[in-house]
Amino acid sequence: MTMLITGATGHLGRLVIDSLLRRGVPADQIVAGARTPASAADLPVTVVEFDYDRPETLAPALQGVDTVLLISASVPGVRVPQHAAVIDAAAAAGVSRLIYTSVTRADTSELLLAGEHKMTEELIAASGIPSTILRNNWYHENQLASAQQAAAAGVLLSSSGDGRIASASRIDFAEAAAAVLTGTGHEGTVYELSGDTAWTAEDLAAAISDAAGSPVAVTHLSARDHAAALTAAGLDEGTVGFLTTLDANVAAGALDDDRSDLRDLIGRPTTPLAEVLRSAL
Ligand SMILES: NC(=O)c1ccc[n+]([C@@H]2O[C@H](COP(=O)([O-])OP(=O)(O)OC[C@H]3O[C@@H](n4cnc5c(N)ncnc54)[C@H](OP(=O)(O)O)[C@@H]3O)[C@@H](O)[C@H]2O)c1
């Protein structure tokens, strides 16, 4: 049983491979797919070139592979053709299982990043390959840069109101992927993977205060004032648009969730946001 992990040089891919090895999967049954194999040379498994933008790398890498974990590509806007190339190659190679990292409620979500995931899920369904969809919520780790700034300034800017984010740590998402890769009976299942405790901007500020040992207060802003403040801080127009749209999505509940799929798959409570903040701050 050979499994290929795409994006193996990334944060999540590396953690999935770690988790597979810790679960006792023999190293010779794990194939790390990397756009630049040299960047994965430290991994103790077989490394193959696997570039979503170069279809000629995909078919050779998939020879003899039973299961593929397709970790979504990293650049929004070009991901659908990249994912389509992998799905087509997996179908042509006759892989027996495809697992894909999607996003919370991808099929109905207004979240600005959801459209490409929804389209990818549809391509996977149309391919006929038995599949499992891992709809990963927000990473705790996404908050670290803004948490560091907030800790230094004593202020957290927000236009997400009382909106909640049910984030989880990358390691928990990686362990869920490894549980599905090594388990049986997951075909045809969509998992909504979220942390046990959803948090608001006020909760985040309190957690940063605790972790940093200095007070952090939330300044609640309208979307327009938030955009103006971020622009004044020197952020480019694209980043300002991304951050304020994200806060509007959060305010509307796009990342709130209370399902226990993640806890159930990993067999333990999810890692609290505070723990990730404490180790970083
Ligand atoms: N849930 C969330 O909050 C959240 C946040 C950020 C990202 N994501 C999504 O989750 C994915 C994994 O997260 P991560 O933290 O592991 O991201 P990451 O560290 O940026 O890793 C992304 C991986 O995708 C690979 N990749 C990008 N373009 C590729 C291509 N054309 N062909 C082959 N591989 C390619 C990268 O390879 P290189 O090393 O060669 O660049 C890298 O291995 C991201 O790619 C993104 O789709 C989710």
Ligand as a Chemical Component Dictionary entry (heavy atoms), coordinates in Angstrom:
data_LIG
# 
_chem_comp.id                   LIG 
_chem_comp.type                 NON-POLYMER 
_chem_comp.pdbx_formal_charge   0 
_chem_comp.three_letter_code    LIG 
# 
loop_
_chem_comp_atom.comp_id 
_chem_comp_atom.atom_id 
_chem_comp_atom.alt_atom_id 
_chem_comp_atom.type_symbol 
_chem_comp_atom.charge 
_chem_comp_atom.model_Cartn_x 
_chem_comp_atom.model_Cartn_y 
_chem_comp_atom.model_Cartn_z 
_chem_comp_atom.pdbx_ordinal 
LIG N1  N1  N 0  -6.545 26.252 6.640  1  
LIG C1  C1  C 0  -5.758 27.320 6.615  2  
LIG O1  O1  O 0  -5.821 28.198 7.482  3  
LIG C2  C2  C 0  -4.725 27.456 5.552  4  
LIG C3  C3  C 0  -3.781 28.477 5.646  5  
LIG C4  C4  C 0  -2.811 28.558 4.665  6  
LIG C5  C5  C 0  -2.824 27.654 3.624  7  
LIG N2  N2  N 1  -3.769 26.695 3.557  8  
LIG C6  C6  C 0  -3.822 25.702 2.465  9  
LIG O2  O2  O 0  -3.266 24.493 2.961  10 
LIG C7  C7  C 0  -2.147 24.113 2.169  11 
LIG C8  C8  C 0  -1.087 23.501 3.060  12 
LIG O3  O3  O 0  -0.738 24.430 4.073  13 
LIG P1  P1  P 0  0.785  24.619 4.473  14 
LIG O4  O4  O 0  0.779  25.416 5.704  15 
LIG O5  O5  O -1 1.502  23.342 4.419  16 
LIG O6  O6  O 0  1.283  25.539 3.261  17 
LIG P2  P2  P 0  2.805  25.733 2.769  18 
LIG O7  O7  O 0  3.759  25.506 3.877  19 
LIG O8  O8  O 0  2.830  27.016 2.026  20 
LIG O9  O9  O 0  2.992  24.531 1.747  21 
LIG C9  C9  C 0  2.403  24.536 0.482  22 
LIG C10 C10 C 0  2.957  23.351 -0.281 23 
LIG O10 O10 O 0  2.356  23.354 -1.591 24 
LIG C11 C11 C 0  3.419  23.145 -2.511 25 
LIG N3  N3  N 0  3.099  23.676 -3.830 26 
LIG C12 C12 C 0  2.749  24.924 -4.151 27 
LIG N4  N4  N 0  2.615  25.027 -5.488 28 
LIG C13 C13 C 0  2.924  23.813 -5.996 29 
LIG C14 C14 C 0  2.994  23.290 -7.304 30 
LIG N5  N5  N 0  2.757  24.043 -8.383 31 
LIG N6  N6  N 0  3.316  21.980 -7.459 32 
LIG C15 C15 C 0  3.572  21.209 -6.396 33 
LIG N7  N7  N 0  3.536  21.643 -5.117 34 
LIG C16 C16 C 0  3.224  22.938 -4.937 35 
LIG C17 C17 C 0  4.588  23.885 -1.907 36 
LIG O11 O11 O 0  5.785  23.502 -2.546 37 
LIG P3  P3  P 0  7.093  24.447 -2.494 38 
LIG O12 O12 O 0  7.797  24.097 -1.211 39 
LIG O13 O13 O 0  7.857  24.034 -3.706 40 
LIG O14 O14 O 0  6.621  25.870 -2.541 41 
LIG C18 C18 C 0  4.477  23.414 -0.471 42 
LIG O15 O15 O 0  5.016  22.131 -0.331 43 
LIG C19 C19 C 0  -1.710 25.421 1.473  44 
LIG O16 O16 O 0  -1.029 25.135 0.271  45 
LIG C20 C20 C 0  -3.040 26.103 1.245  46 
LIG O17 O17 O 0  -3.730 25.580 0.116  47 
LIG C21 C21 C 0  -4.707 26.561 4.507  48 
# 
loop_
_chem_comp_bond.comp_id 
_chem_comp_bond.atom_id_1 
_chem_comp_bond.atom_id_2 
_chem_comp_bond.value_order 
_chem_comp_bond.pdbx_ordinal 
LIG N1  C1  SING 1  
LIG C1  O1  DOUB 2  
LIG C1  C2  SING 3  
LIG C2  C3  SING 4  
LIG C2  C21 DOUB 5  
LIG C3  C4  DOUB 6  
LIG C4  C5  SING 7  
LIG C5  N2  DOUB 8  
LIG N2  C6  SING 9  
LIG N2  C21 SING 10 
LIG C6  O2  SING 11 
LIG C6  C20 SING 12 
LIG O2  C7  SING 13 
LIG C7  C8  SING 14 
LIG C7  C19 SING 15 
LIG C8  O3  SING 16 
LIG O3  P1  SING 17 
LIG P1  O4  DOUB 18 
LIG P1  O5  SING 19 
LIG P1  O6  SING 20 
LIG O6  P2  SING 21 
LIG P2  O7  DOUB 22 
LIG P2  O8  SING 23 
LIG P2  O9  SING 24 
LIG O9  C9  SING 25 
LIG C9  C10 SING 26 
LIG C10 O10 SING 27 
LIG C10 C18 SING 28 
LIG O10 C11 SING 29 
LIG C11 N3  SING 30 
LIG C11 C17 SING 31 
LIG N3  C12 SING 32 
LIG N3  C16 SING 33 
LIG C12 N4  DOUB 34 
LIG N4  C13 SING 35 
LIG C13 C14 SING 36 
LIG C13 C16 DOUB 37 
LIG C14 N5  SING 38 
LIG C14 N6  DOUB 39 
LIG N6  C15 SING 40 
LIG C15 N7  DOUB 41 
LIG N7  C16 SING 42 
LIG C17 O11 SING 43 
LIG C17 C18 SING 44 
LIG O11 P3  SING 45 
LIG P3  O12 DOUB 46 
LIG P3  O13 SING 47 
LIG P3  O14 SING 48 
LIG C18 O15 SING 49 
LIG C19 O16 SING 50 
LIG C19 C20 SING 51 
LIG C20 O17 SING 52 
# 
